């Protein structure tokens, strides 16, 4: 019986240590590799770019209290980049009058911070998926084909009018 009593505090200490270690694992904010699909208006191709973003969970606490007293208990932090570098990408298939260079962000370091609305988009407002292209090569070909058909039709109708 005496031996079980001694093991009980040791078990509680191990459980507490495990919980403390798990909190660090759950609230991790770190760099993550991400594939970003970029395209440019008037260019015929879409390019997949590998970059780094900040991803993970940060400790957040909400309250049901209103007013100044409730705001003191409100903790809202986001996983945001501490430093960003903008890299250039070349988009193929652009006309000569369109600059084929486009810049995309790459995060270097992440941290759980209060989200600054002057520098970051804190609320996701767009429902546009960024893991695919909107302009496909087939749709560009169809657009070009219909433009050629329209110009051919207008040329034939204008020549028919000229003959009359």
Sine and cosine of phi, psi and omega as CSV:
sin_phi,cos_phi,sin_psi,cos_psi,sin_omega,cos_omega
0.00,0.00,-0.65,0.76,-0.01,-1.00
-0.89,0.45,-0.59,0.81,-0.01,-1.00
-0.93,0.37,-0.60,0.80,0.03,-1.00
-0.91,0.41,-0.61,0.79,0.00,-1.00
-0.91,0.41,-0.62,0.79,0.02,-1.00
-0.94,0.35,-0.58,0.82,-0.01,-1.00
-0.96,0.28,-0.42,0.91,-0.02,-1.00
-0.89,0.46,-0.75,0.66,0.05,-1.00
-0.90,0.44,-0.54,0.84,0.03,-1.00
-0.92,0.40,-0.64,0.77,0.05,-1.00
-0.90,0.43,-0.68,0.74,0.02,-1.00
-0.90,0.44,-0.63,0.77,0.02,-1.00
-0.91,0.41,-0.67,0.74,0.04,-1.00
-0.90,0.44,-0.66,0.75,0.01,-1.00
-0.90,0.43,-0.66,0.75,0.03,-1.00
-0.90,0.44,-0.67,0.74,0.02,-1.00
-0.89,0.45,-0.65,0.76,0.04,-1.00
-0.89,0.45,-0.67,0.74,0.03,-1.00
-0.90,0.44,-0.66,0.76,0.01,-1.00
-0.90,0.43,-0.66,0.76,0.02,-1.00
-0.93,0.38,-0.58,0.81,0.00,-1.00
-0.94,0.35,-0.54,0.84,0.02,-1.00
-0.88,0.48,-0.66,0.75,0.04,-1.00
-0.91,0.42,-0.55,0.83,-0.01,-1.00
-0.97,0.23,-0.54,0.84,-0.03,-1.00
-0.97,0.25,-0.66,0.75,-0.06,-1.00
-0.99,-0.12,0.85,0.53,-0.01,-1.00
-0.99,-0.17,0.69,-0.72,0.08,-1.00
-0.83,-0.55,0.91,-0.41,-0.12,-0.99
-0.52,-0.85,0.18,-0.98,0.05,-1.00
-0.94,0.33,0.60,-0.80,0.01,-1.00
-0.66,-0.75,0.67,-0.74,0.08,-1.00
-0.95,0.31,0.65,-0.76,-0.08,-1.00
-0.59,-0.81,0.66,-0.75,0.07,-1.00
-0.99,-0.15,0.87,-0.50,-0.04,-1.00
-0.94,-0.34,0.79,-0.61,0.03,-1.00
-1.00,-0.10,0.86,-0.51,-0.02,-1.00
-0.87,-0.49,0.55,-0.83,0.06,-1.00
-0.54,-0.84,0.31,-0.95,-0.03,-1.00
-0.75,-0.66,0.61,-0.80,0.00,-1.00
-0.87,0.50,0.66,-0.75,-0.01,-1.00
0.98,0.22,-0.06,1.00,0.08,-1.00
-0.99,-0.12,0.54,-0.84,-0.13,-0.99
-1.00,0.00,-0.16,0.99,-0.07,-1.00
-0.83,-0.56,0.39,-0.92,0.05,-1.00
-0.91,-0.42,0.61,-0.80,-0.09,-1.00
-0.84,-0.54,0.69,-0.73,0.10,-1.00
-1.00,-0.01,0.80,-0.59,-0.02,-1.00
-0.89,-0.45,0.75,-0.66,0.11,-0.99
-1.00,-0.03,0.83,-0.55,-0.01,-1.00
-0.65,-0.76,-0.03,-1.00,0.04,-1.00
-0.88,-0.47,0.65,-0.76,0.04,-1.00
-0.79,-0.62,0.21,-0.98,0.09,-1.00
-1.00,-0.07,0.75,-0.66,-0.04,-1.00
-0.55,-0.83,0.56,-0.83,0.05,-1.00
0.62,-0.78,-0.07,-1.00,-0.06,-1.00
-0.95,-0.30,0.59,-0.81,0.08,-1.00
-0.83,-0.56,0.48,-0.88,-0.01,-1.00
-0.90,0.44,0.80,-0.61,0.01,-1.00
-0.73,-0.68,0.65,-0.76,0.00,-1.00
-0.70,-0.71,0.79,-0.62,0.01,-1.00
-0.91,-0.41,0.34,-0.94,-0.02,-1.00
-0.73,-0.68,0.40,-0.92,0.07,-1.00
-0.99,-0.10,-0.08,1.00,-0.04,-1.00
-0.99,0.16,0.56,-0.83,0.00,-1.00
-0.97,-0.23,0.26,-0.96,0.09,-1.00
0.99,0.15,-0.26,-0.97,-0.06,-1.00
-0.89,0.45,-0.61,0.79,-0.02,-1.00
-0.91,0.42,-0.62,0.79,0.01,-1.00
-0.93,0.36,-0.56,0.83,-0.01,-1.00
-0.93,0.36,-0.39,0.92,0.01,-1.00
-0.93,0.36,-0.42,0.91,0.01,-1.00
-1.00,-0.10,-0.04,1.00,-0.03,-1.00
-0.99,0.12,0.85,-0.52,0.05,-1.00
-0.80,-0.60,0.92,-0.39,0.04,-1.00
-0.78,-0.63,0.94,-0.34,0.01,-1.00
-0.83,-0.56,0.48,-0.88,0.00,-1.00
-0.82,-0.57,0.40,-0.92,0.08,-1.00
-0.99,0.12,0.98,-0.22,-0.10,-1.00
-0.84,-0.53,0.43,-0.90,0.04,-1.00
-0.96,0.27,0.67,-0.74,0.11,-0.99
-0.99,0.11,-0.53,0.85,0.04,-1.00
-0.62,-0.78,0.68,-0.74,0.02,-1.00
-0.84,-0.54,0.57,-0.82,0.12,-0.99
-0.82,-0.57,0.70,-0.72,0.03,-1.00
-0.98,-0.17,0.82,-0.58,-0.01,-1.00
-0.94,-0.34,0.42,-0.91,-0.02,-1.00
-0.99,-0.12,0.60,-0.80,0.09,-1.00
-0.79,-0.62,0.58,-0.81,0.02,-1.00
-0.98,-0.18,0.81,-0.58,0.00,-1.00
-0.98,-0.19,0.88,-0.47,0.03,-1.00
-0.98,0.22,0.34,-0.94,0.08,-1.00
0.99,0.11,0.35,0.94,0.02,-1.00
-1.00,-0.05,0.57,-0.82,0.11,-0.99
-0.90,0.43,0.26,-0.97,-0.07,-1.00
-0.91,0.41,-0.45,0.89,-0.02,-1.00
-1.00,0.07,0.01,1.00,0.01,-1.00
-0.94,-0.35,0.75,-0.66,0.04,-1.00
-0.94,0.34,0.86,-0.50,-0.06,-1.00
-0.99,0.15,0.02,1.00,-0.05,-1.00
-1.00,-0.06,0.70,-0.71,0.00,-1.00
-0.69,-0.73,0.61,-0.79,-0.04,-1.00
-0.97,-0.26,0.65,-0.76,0.01,-1.00
-0.75,-0.66,0.48,-0.88,-0.04,-1.00
-1.00,0.08,0.50,-0.87,0.13,-0.99
-0.70,-0.71,0.85,-0.53,-0.01,-1.00
-0.98,0.19,0.59,-0.80,0.03,-1.00
-0.94,-0.34,-0.51,0.86,-0.06,-1.00
-0.50,-0.87,0.63,-0.78,-0.06,-1.00
-0.84,-0.55,0.41,-0.91,0.03,-1.00
-0.37,-0.93,0.42,-0.91,0.11,-0.99
-0.99,0.11,0.92,-0.38,-0.04,-1.00
-0.66,-0.75,0.25,-0.97,0.15,-0.99
-0.93,0.38,0.74,-0.68,-0.09,-1.00
-0.96,0.28,0.83,-0.56,0.00,-1.00
-1.00,-0.06,0.92,-0.39,-0.08,-1.00
-0.95,0.33,-0.22,0.98,0.05,-1.00
-0.97,0.24,-0.46,0.89,-0.08,-1.00
-0.89,-0.46,-0.28,0.96,-0.07,-1.00
-0.73,-0.68,0.43,-0.90,0.12,-0.99
-1.00,-0.01,0.97,-0.25,-0.15,-0.99
-1.00,0.09,-0.45,0.89,-0.01,-1.00
-0.88,-0.47,0.75,-0.66,0.02,-1.00
-0.98,0.20,0.94,-0.33,-0.05,-1.00
-0.98,-0.17,-0.31,0.95,-0.09,-1.00
-0.99,-0.13,0.65,-0.76,0.09,-1.00
-0.97,-0.23,0.34,0.94,0.00,-1.00
-0.99,0.13,0.83,-0.56,0.04,-1.00
-0.96,0.27,0.71,-0.70,-0.01,-1.00
-0.98,-0.22,0.24,0.97,-0.01,-1.00
-0.97,-0.24,0.35,0.94,0.04,-1.00
-0.42,-0.91,0.22,-0.98,0.02,-1.00
-0.99,-0.12,0.51,-0.86,0.07,-1.00
-1.00,-0.02,-0.58,0.81,0.00,-1.00
-0.99,-0.12,0.90,-0.44,0.07,-1.00
-0.97,-0.23,0.32,-0.95,-0.02,-1.00
-0.90,0.45,-0.58,0.82,0.03,-1.00
-0.90,0.44,-0.67,0.74,-0.01,-1.00
-0.92,0.39,-0.57,0.82,0.05,-1.00
-0.92,0.39,-0.67,0.74,0.03,-1.00
-0.88,0.47,-0.66,0.75,0.01,-1.00
-0.91,0.42,-0.64,0.77,0.04,-1.00
-0.89,0.46,-0.72,0.69,0.00,-1.00
-0.90,0.44,-0.64,0.77,-0.01,-1.00
-0.91,0.41,-0.68,0.73,0.01,-1.00
-0.93,0.37,-0.56,0.83,0.06,-1.00
-0.92,0.40,-0.63,0.78,0.04,-1.00
-0.92,0.40,-0.67,0.74,0.02,-1.00
-0.89,0.45,-0.65,0.76,0.02,-1.00
-0.91,0.42,-0.69,0.73,-0.01,-1.00
-0.92,0.38,-0.58,0.81,0.04,-1.00
-0.92,0.39,-0.65,0.76,0.01,-1.00
-0.90,0.43,-0.69,0.73,-0.01,-1.00
-0.93,0.38,-0.55,0.83,0.04,-1.00
-0.93,0.37,-0.67,0.74,-0.01,-1.00
-0.94,0.34,-0.61,0.79,0.00,-1.00
-0.95,0.32,-0.58,0.82,0.03,-1.00
-0.95,0.32,-0.56,0.83,0.05,-1.00
-0.95,0.31,-0.53,0.85,0.06,-1.00
-0.93,0.37,-0.61,0.79,0.05,-1.00
-0.93,0.36,-0.56,0.83,-0.01,-1.00
-0.93,0.37,-0.54,0.84,0.00,-1.00
-0.94,0.34,-0.50,0.87,-0.04,-1.00
-0.97,0.24,0.00,0.00,0.00,0.00
